[in-house]
Amino acid sequence: MAMIAAAQADHNETLTWLVKAQIENDHALAFVLNVDPIFKPLYEEPRFIETRKKMQYYDKESSY
């Protein structure tokens, strides 16, 4: 759902789904956050950064 929301440029909805995934320990999406350019507009968003850190997959150097 996060990817669908990101494709629709609905950043708030995207972040809501990412936080939900993080809370539910669904970290399979964590890798995709760094490689899929659909999330690029969120790279400077504090909630996005914090969620990636909580998913233990935050690497600012590998971001676009």
mmCIF file as gemmi writes it, N, C-alpha and C atoms, coordinates in Angstrom:
data_model
loop_
_atom_site.group_PDB
_atom_site.id
_atom_site.type_symbol
_atom_site.label_atom_id
_atom_site.label_alt_id
_atom_site.label_comp_id
_atom_site.label_asym_id
_atom_site.label_entity_id
_atom_site.label_seq_id
_atom_site.pdbx_PDB_ins_code
_atom_site.Cartn_x
_atom_site.Cartn_y
_atom_site.Cartn_z
_atom_site.occupancy
_atom_site.B_iso_or_equiv
_atom_site.pdbx_formal_charge
_atom_site.auth_seq_id
_atom_site.auth_asym_id
_atom_site.pdbx_PDB_model_num
ATOM 1 N N . MET Axp A 1 ? 0.824 -1.194 0 1 0 ? 1 A 1
ATOM 2 C CA . MET Axp A 1 ? 0 0 0 1 0 ? 1 A 1
ATOM 3 C C . MET Axp A 1 ? 0.871 1.261 0 1 0 ? 1 A 1
ATOM 4 N N . ALA Axp A 2 ? 2.027 1.189 0.67 1 0 ? 2 A 1
ATOM 5 C CA . ALA Axp A 2 ? 2.928 2.348 0.695 1 0 ? 2 A 1
ATOM 6 C C . ALA Axp A 2 ? 3.402 2.69 -0.707 1 0 ? 2 A 1
ATOM 7 N N . MET Axp A 3 ? 3.685 1.681 -1.498 1 0 ? 3 A 1
ATOM 8 C CA . MET Axp A 3 ? 4.159 1.925 -2.866 1 0 ? 3 A 1
ATOM 9 C C . MET Axp A 3 ? 3.048 2.528 -3.726 1 0 ? 3 A 1
ATOM 10 N N . ILE Axp A 4 ? 1.83 2.091 -3.532 1 0 ? 4 A 1
ATOM 11 C CA . ILE Axp A 4 ? 0.704 2.654 -4.281 1 0 ? 4 A 1
ATOM 12 C C . ILE Axp A 4 ? 0.519 4.123 -3.916 1 0 ? 4 A 1
ATOM 13 N N . ALA Axp A 5 ? 0.552 4.413 -2.626 1 0 ? 5 A 1
ATOM 14 C CA . ALA Axp A 5 ? 0.41 5.798 -2.173 1 0 ? 5 A 1
ATOM 15 C C . ALA Axp A 5 ? 1.552 6.662 -2.7 1 0 ? 5 A 1
ATOM 16 N N . ALA Axp A 6 ? 2.767 6.113 -2.712 1 0 ? 6 A 1
ATOM 17 C CA . ALA Axp A 6 ? 3.917 6.863 -3.226 1 0 ? 6 A 1
ATOM 18 C C . ALA Axp A 6 ? 3.754 7.139 -4.719 1 0 ? 6 A 1
ATOM 19 N N . ALA Axp A 7 ? 3.235 6.163 -5.45 1 0 ? 7 A 1
ATOM 20 C CA . ALA Axp A 7 ? 3.011 6.346 -6.887 1 0 ? 7 A 1
ATOM 21 C C . ALA Axp A 7 ? 1.983 7.44 -7.147 1 0 ? 7 A 1
ATOM 22 N N . GLN Axp A 8 ? 1.061 7.616 -6.224 1 0 ? 8 A 1
ATOM 23 C CA . GLN Axp A 8 ? 0.045 8.654 -6.348 1 0 ? 8 A 1
ATOM 24 C C . GLN Axp A 8 ? 0.507 9.975 -5.746 1 0 ? 8 A 1
ATOM 25 N N . ALA Axp A 9 ? 1.761 10.015 -5.298 1 0 ? 9 A 1
ATOM 26 C CA . ALA Axp A 9 ? 2.362 11.213 -4.695 1 0 ? 9 A 1
ATOM 27 C C . ALA Axp A 9 ? 1.601 11.67 -3.453 1 0 ? 9 A 1
ATOM 28 N N . ASP Axp A 10 ? 1.024 10.718 -2.743 1 0 ? 10 A 1
ATOM 29 C CA . ASP Axp A 10 ? 0.332 11.012 -1.485 1 0 ? 10 A 1
ATOM 30 C C . ASP Axp A 10 ? 1.314 10.715 -0.348 1 0 ? 10 A 1
ATOM 31 N N . HIS Axp A 11 ? 2.132 11.695 -0.024 1 0 ? 11 A 1
ATOM 32 C CA . HIS Axp A 11 ? 3.22 11.472 0.933 1 0 ? 11 A 1
ATOM 33 C C . HIS Axp A 11 ? 2.723 11.133 2.325 1 0 ? 11 A 1
ATOM 34 N N . ASN Axp A 12 ? 1.667 11.782 2.769 1 0 ? 12 A 1
ATOM 35 C CA . ASN Axp A 12 ? 1.151 11.491 4.104 1 0 ? 12 A 1
ATOM 36 C C . ASN Axp A 12 ? 0.662 10.043 4.191 1 0 ? 12 A 1
ATOM 37 N N . GLU Axp A 13 ? -0.054 9.599 3.184 1 0 ? 13 A 1
ATOM 38 C CA . GLU Axp A 13 ? -0.547 8.211 3.161 1 0 ? 13 A 1
ATOM 39 C C . GLU Axp A 13 ? 0.617 7.224 3.067 1 0 ? 13 A 1
ATOM 40 N N . THR Axp A 14 ? 1.611 7.555 2.264 1 0 ? 14 A 1
ATOM 41 C CA . THR Axp A 14 ? 2.798 6.704 2.151 1 0 ? 14 A 1
ATOM 42 C C . THR Axp A 14 ? 3.454 6.543 3.511 1 0 ? 14 A 1
ATOM 43 N N . LEU Axp A 15 ? 3.644 7.649 4.21 1 0 ? 15 A 1
ATOM 44 C CA . LEU Axp A 15 ? 4.288 7.6 5.524 1 0 ? 15 A 1
ATOM 45 C C . LEU Axp A 15 ? 3.435 6.836 6.533 1 0 ? 15 A 1
ATOM 46 N N . THR Axp A 16 ? 2.139 6.972 6.444 1 0 ? 16 A 1
ATOM 47 C CA . THR Axp A 16 ? 1.251 6.227 7.338 1 0 ? 16 A 1
ATOM 48 C C . THR Axp A 16 ? 1.442 4.728 7.154 1 0 ? 16 A 1
ATOM 49 N N . TRP Axp A 17 ? 1.495 4.272 5.909 1 0 ? 17 A 1
ATOM 50 C CA . TRP Axp A 17 ? 1.683 2.837 5.643 1 0 ? 17 A 1
ATOM 51 C C . TRP Axp A 17 ? 3.079 2.365 6.041 1 0 ? 17 A 1
ATOM 52 N N . LEU Axp A 18 ? 4.086 3.197 5.851 1 0 ? 18 A 1
ATOM 53 C CA . LEU Axp A 18 ? 5.443 2.817 6.241 1 0 ? 18 A 1
ATOM 54 C C . LEU Axp A 18 ? 5.563 2.691 7.756 1 0 ? 18 A 1
ATOM 55 N N . VAL Axp A 19 ? 4.964 3.608 8.481 1 0 ? 19 A 1
ATOM 56 C CA . VAL Axp A 19 ? 4.982 3.527 9.943 1 0 ? 19 A 1
ATOM 57 C C . VAL Axp A 19 ? 4.255 2.266 10.398 1 0 ? 19 A 1
ATOM 58 N N . LYS Axp A 20 ? 3.132 1.96 9.761 1 0 ? 20 A 1
ATOM 59 C CA . LYS Axp A 20 ? 2.382 0.74 10.092 1 0 ? 20 A 1
ATOM 60 C C . LYS Axp A 20 ? 3.252 -0.495 9.857 1 0 ? 20 A 1
ATOM 61 N N . ALA Axp A 21 ? 3.957 -0.543 8.744 1 0 ? 21 A 1
ATOM 62 C CA . ALA Axp A 21 ? 4.842 -1.674 8.454 1 0 ? 21 A 1
ATOM 63 C C . ALA Axp A 21 ? 5.946 -1.78 9.503 1 0 ? 21 A 1
ATOM 64 N N . GLN Axp A 22 ? 6.495 -0.642 9.893 1 0 ? 22 A 1
ATOM 65 C CA . GLN Axp A 22 ? 7.563 -0.638 10.896 1 0 ? 22 A 1
ATOM 66 C C . GLN Axp A 22 ? 7.046 -1.146 12.231 1 0 ? 22 A 1
ATOM 67 N N . ILE Axp A 23 ? 5.875 -0.7 12.642 1 0 ? 23 A 1
ATOM 68 C CA . ILE Axp A 23 ? 5.296 -1.114 13.92 1 0 ? 23 A 1
ATOM 69 C C . ILE Axp A 23 ? 5.021 -2.617 13.925 1 0 ? 23 A 1
ATOM 70 N N . GLU Axp A 24 ? 4.586 -3.131 12.786 1 0 ? 24 A 1
ATOM 71 C CA . GLU Axp A 24 ? 4.266 -4.555 12.684 1 0 ? 24 A 1
ATOM 72 C C . GLU Axp A 24 ? 5.5 -5.411 12.379 1 0 ? 24 A 1
ATOM 73 N N . ASN Axp A 25 ? 6.681 -4.789 12.443 1 0 ? 25 A 1
ATOM 74 C CA . ASN Axp A 25 ? 7.944 -5.479 12.166 1 0 ? 25 A 1
ATOM 75 C C . ASN Axp A 25 ? 7.975 -6.1 10.783 1 0 ? 25 A 1
ATOM 76 N N . ASP Axp A 26 ? 7.317 -5.478 9.835 1 0 ? 26 A 1
ATOM 77 C CA . ASP Axp A 26 ? 7.339 -5.912 8.443 1 0 ? 26 A 1
ATOM 78 C C . ASP Axp A 26 ? 8.449 -5.144 7.743 1 0 ? 26 A 1
ATOM 79 N N . HIS Axp A 27 ? 9.659 -5.63 7.89 1 0 ? 27 A 1
ATOM 80 C CA . HIS Axp A 27 ? 10.821 -4.904 7.39 1 0 ? 27 A 1
ATOM 81 C C . HIS Axp A 27 ? 11.225 -5.341 5.99 1 0 ? 27 A 1
ATOM 82 N N . ALA Axp A 28 ? 10.417 -6.174 5.349 1 0 ? 28 A 1
ATOM 83 C CA . ALA Axp A 28 ? 10.73 -6.592 3.984 1 0 ? 28 A 1
ATOM 84 C C . ALA Axp A 28 ? 10.763 -5.389 3.045 1 0 ? 28 A 1
ATOM 85 N N . LEU Axp A 29 ? 9.994 -4.381 3.343 1 0 ? 29 A 1
ATOM 86 C CA . LEU Axp A 29 ? 9.937 -3.179 2.516 1 0 ? 29 A 1
ATOM 87 C C . LEU Axp A 29 ? 11.165 -2.286 2.703 1 0 ? 29 A 1
ATOM 88 N N . ALA Axp A 30 ? 11.907 -2.482 3.76 1 0 ? 30 A 1
ATOM 89 C CA . ALA Axp A 30 ? 13.022 -1.585 4.097 1 0 ? 30 A 1
ATOM 90 C C . ALA Axp A 30 ? 14.038 -1.463 2.969 1 0 ? 30 A 1
ATOM 91 N N . PHE Axp A 31 ? 14.417 -2.559 2.35 1 0 ? 31 A 1
ATOM 92 C CA . PHE Axp A 31 ? 15.402 -2.514 1.267 1 0 ? 31 A 1
ATOM 93 C C . PHE Axp A 31 ? 14.862 -1.718 0.079 1 0 ? 31 A 1
ATOM 94 N N . VAL Axp A 32 ? 13.592 -1.919 -0.227 1 0 ? 32 A 1
ATOM 95 C CA . VAL Axp A 32 ? 12.97 -1.255 -1.368 1 0 ? 32 A 1
ATOM 96 C C . VAL Axp A 32 ? 13.003 0.258 -1.205 1 0 ? 32 A 1
ATOM 97 N N . LEU Axp A 33 ? 12.968 0.729 0.023 1 0 ? 33 A 1
ATOM 98 C CA . LEU Axp A 33 ? 12.977 2.168 0.273 1 0 ? 33 A 1
ATOM 99 C C . LEU Axp A 33 ? 14.23 2.826 -0.282 1 0 ? 33 A 1
ATOM 100 N N . ASN Axp A 34 ? 15.334 2.094 -0.33 1 0 ? 34 A 1
ATOM 101 C CA . ASN Axp A 34 ? 16.59 2.649 -0.84 1 0 ? 34 A 1
ATOM 102 C C . ASN Axp A 34 ? 16.753 2.485 -2.343 1 0 ? 34 A 1
ATOM 103 N N . VAL Axp A 35 ? 16.097 1.508 -2.94 1 0 ? 35 A 1
ATOM 104 C CA . VAL Axp A 35 ? 16.361 1.236 -4.35 1 0 ? 35 A 1
ATOM 105 C C . VAL Axp A 35 ? 15.256 1.677 -5.298 1 0 ? 35 A 1
ATOM 106 N N . ASP Axp A 36 ? 14.054 1.853 -4.813 1 0 ? 36 A 1
ATOM 107 C CA . ASP Axp A 36 ? 12.95 2.232 -5.689 1 0 ? 36 A 1
ATOM 108 C C . ASP Axp A 36 ? 12.829 3.755 -5.739 1 0 ? 36 A 1
ATOM 109 N N . PRO Axp A 37 ? 13.023 4.342 -6.914 1 0 ? 37 A 1
ATOM 110 C CA . PRO Axp A 37 ? 12.987 5.81 -7.015 1 0 ? 37 A 1
ATOM 111 C C . PRO Axp A 37 ? 11.622 6.424 -6.691 1 0 ? 37 A 1
ATOM 112 N N . ILE Axp A 38 ? 10.615 5.624 -6.568 1 0 ? 38 A 1
ATOM 113 C CA . ILE Axp A 38 ? 9.289 6.146 -6.227 1 0 ? 38 A 1
ATOM 114 C C . ILE Axp A 38 ? 9.289 6.817 -4.845 1 0 ? 38 A 1
ATOM 115 N N . PHE Axp A 39 ? 10.229 6.399 -3.974 1 0 ? 39 A 1
ATOM 116 C CA . PHE Axp A 39 ? 10.319 6.962 -2.632 1 0 ? 39 A 1
ATOM 117 C C . PHE Axp A 39 ? 11.271 8.155 -2.549 1 0 ? 39 A 1
ATOM 118 N N . LYS Axp A 40 ? 11.945 8.475 -3.632 1 0 ? 40 A 1
ATOM 119 C CA . LYS Axp A 40 ? 12.934 9.55 -3.634 1 0 ? 40 A 1
ATOM 120 C C . LYS Axp A 40 ? 12.395 10.886 -3.122 1 0 ? 40 A 1
ATOM 121 N N . PRO Axp A 41 ? 11.162 11.277 -3.472 1 0 ? 41 A 1
ATOM 122 C CA . PRO Axp A 41 ? 10.659 12.561 -2.964 1 0 ? 41 A 1
ATOM 123 C C . PRO Axp A 41 ? 10.546 12.626 -1.436 1 0 ? 41 A 1
ATOM 124 N N . LEU Axp A 42 ? 10.62 11.495 -0.768 1 0 ? 42 A 1
ATOM 125 C CA . LEU Axp A 42 ? 10.481 11.464 0.69 1 0 ? 42 A 1
ATOM 126 C C . LEU Axp A 42 ? 11.817 11.405 1.429 1 0 ? 42 A 1
ATOM 127 N N . TYR Axp A 43 ? 12.908 11.344 0.717 1 0 ? 43 A 1
ATOM 128 C CA . TYR Axp A 43 ? 14.216 11.134 1.351 1 0 ? 43 A 1
ATOM 129 C C . TYR Axp A 43 ? 14.599 12.184 2.376 1 0 ? 43 A 1
ATOM 130 N N . GLU Axp A 44 ? 14.111 13.386 2.251 1 0 ? 44 A 1
ATOM 131 C CA . GLU Axp A 44 ? 14.431 14.444 3.217 1 0 ? 44 A 1
ATOM 132 C C . GLU Axp A 44 ? 13.339 14.62 4.268 1 0 ? 44 A 1
ATOM 133 N N . GLU Axp A 45 ? 12.271 13.86 4.166 1 0 ? 45 A 1
ATOM 134 C CA . GLU Axp A 45 ? 11.14 13.937 5.1 1 0 ? 45 A 1
ATOM 135 C C . GLU Axp A 45 ? 11.533 13.298 6.435 1 0 ? 45 A 1
ATOM 136 N N . PRO Axp A 46 ? 11.473 14.029 7.527 1 0 ? 46 A 1
ATOM 137 C CA . PRO Axp A 46 ? 11.895 13.487 8.83 1 0 ? 46 A 1
ATOM 138 C C . PRO Axp A 46 ? 11.174 12.197 9.238 1 0 ? 46 A 1
ATOM 139 N N . ARG Axp A 47 ? 9.867 12.102 8.983 1 0 ? 47 A 1
ATOM 140 C CA . ARG Axp A 47 ? 9.149 10.861 9.343 1 0 ? 47 A 1
ATOM 141 C C . ARG Axp A 47 ? 9.664 9.676 8.536 1 0 ? 47 A 1
ATOM 142 N N . PHE Axp A 48 ? 10.002 9.906 7.269 1 0 ? 48 A 1
ATOM 143 C CA . PHE Axp A 48 ? 10.538 8.848 6.412 1 0 ? 48 A 1
ATOM 144 C C . PHE Axp A 48 ? 11.893 8.386 6.936 1 0 ? 48 A 1
ATOM 145 N N . ILE Axp A 49 ? 12.749 9.334 7.258 1 0 ? 49 A 1
ATOM 146 C CA . ILE Axp A 49 ? 14.08 9.013 7.775 1 0 ? 49 A 1
ATOM 147 C C . ILE Axp A 49 ? 13.968 8.23 9.083 1 0 ? 49 A 1
ATOM 148 N N . GLU Axp A 50 ? 13.132 8.697 9.986 1 0 ? 50 A 1
ATOM 149 C CA . GLU Axp A 50 ? 12.959 8.029 11.28 1 0 ? 50 A 1
ATOM 150 C C . GLU Axp A 50 ? 12.413 6.611 11.112 1 0 ? 50 A 1
ATOM 151 N N . THR Axp A 51 ? 11.47 6.435 10.218 1 0 ? 51 A 1
ATOM 152 C CA . THR Axp A 51 ? 10.911 5.1 9.985 1 0 ? 51 A 1
ATOM 153 C C . THR Axp A 51 ? 11.968 4.17 9.422 1 0 ? 51 A 1
ATOM 154 N N . ARG Axp A 52 ? 12.761 4.664 8.488 1 0 ? 52 A 1
ATOM 155 C CA . ARG Axp A 52 ? 13.843 3.835 7.929 1 0 ? 52 A 1
ATOM 156 C C . ARG Axp A 52 ? 14.845 3.451 9.02 1 0 ? 52 A 1
ATOM 157 N N . LYS Axp A 53 ? 15.158 4.383 9.903 1 0 ? 53 A 1
ATOM 158 C CA . LYS Axp A 53 ? 16.076 4.072 10.999 1 0 ? 53 A 1
ATOM 159 C C . LYS Axp A 53 ? 15.494 2.993 11.905 1 0 ? 53 A 1
ATOM 160 N N . LYS Axp A 54 ? 14.209 3.1 12.214 1 0 ? 54 A 1
ATOM 161 C CA . LYS Axp A 54 ? 13.571 2.097 13.068 1 0 ? 54 A 1
ATOM 162 C C . LYS Axp A 54 ? 13.522 0.734 12.391 1 0 ? 54 A 1
ATOM 163 N N . MET Axp A 55 ? 13.486 0.732 11.076 1 0 ? 55 A 1
ATOM 164 C CA . MET Axp A 55 ? 13.528 -0.525 10.331 1 0 ? 55 A 1
ATOM 165 C C . MET Axp A 55 ? 14.962 -1.043 10.228 1 0 ? 55 A 1
ATOM 166 N N . GLN Axp A 56 ? 15.887 -0.284 10.787 1 0 ? 56 A 1
ATOM 167 C CA . GLN Axp A 56 ? 17.305 -0.632 10.798 1 0 ? 56 A 1
ATOM 168 C C . GLN Axp A 56 ? 17.874 -0.745 9.389 1 0 ? 56 A 1
ATOM 169 N N . TYR Axp A 57 ? 17.374 0.099 8.517 1 0 ? 57 A 1
ATOM 170 C CA . TYR Axp A 57 ? 17.91 0.122 7.159 1 0 ? 57 A 1
ATOM 171 C C . TYR Axp A 57 ? 17.969 1.555 6.662 1 0 ? 57 A 1
ATOM 172 N N . TYR Axp A 58 ? 18.767 2.36 7.311 1 0 ? 58 A 1
ATOM 173 C CA . TYR Axp A 58 ? 18.929 3.743 6.876 1 0 ? 58 A 1
ATOM 174 C C . TYR Axp A 58 ? 20.382 3.957 6.506 1 0 ? 58 A 1
ATOM 175 N N . ASP Axp A 59 ? 20.597 4.294 5.273 1 0 ? 59 A 1
ATOM 176 C CA . ASP Axp A 59 ? 21.945 4.559 4.802 1 0 ? 59 A 1
ATOM 177 C C . ASP Axp A 59 ? 21.867 5.77 3.876 1 0 ? 59 A 1
ATOM 178 N N . LYS Axp A 60 ? 22.063 6.956 4.432 1 0 ? 60 A 1
ATOM 179 C CA . LYS Axp A 60 ? 21.933 8.19 3.65 1 0 ? 60 A 1
ATOM 180 C C . LYS Axp A 60 ? 22.869 8.183 2.446 1 0 ? 60 A 1
ATOM 181 N N . GLU Axp A 61 ? 24.012 7.535 2.566 1 0 ? 61 A 1
ATOM 182 C CA . GLU Axp A 61 ? 24.963 7.503 1.465 1 0 ? 61 A 1
ATOM 183 C C . GLU Axp A 61 ? 24.444 6.731 0.267 1 0 ? 61 A 1
ATOM 184 N N . SER Axp A 62 ? 23.586 5.739 0.497 1 0 ? 62 A 1
ATOM 185 C CA . SER Axp A 62 ? 23.085 4.949 -0.622 1 0 ? 62 A 1
ATOM 186 C C . SER Axp A 62 ? 21.805 5.51 -1.199 1 0 ? 62 A 1
ATOM 187 N N . SER Axp A 63 ? 21.264 6.552 -0.583 1 0 ? 63 A 1
ATOM 188 C CA . SER Axp A 63 ? 20.052 7.169 -1.102 1 0 ? 63 A 1
ATOM 189 C C . SER Axp A 63 ? 20.366 7.968 -2.35 1 0 ? 63 A 1
ATOM 190 N N . TYR Axp A 64 ? 19.376 8.176 -3.168 1 0 ? 64 A 1
ATOM 191 C CA . TYR Axp A 64 ? 19.575 8.869 -4.447 1 0 ? 64 A 1
ATOM 192 C C . TYR Axp A 64 ? 20.094 10.241 -4.26 1 0 ? 64 A 1
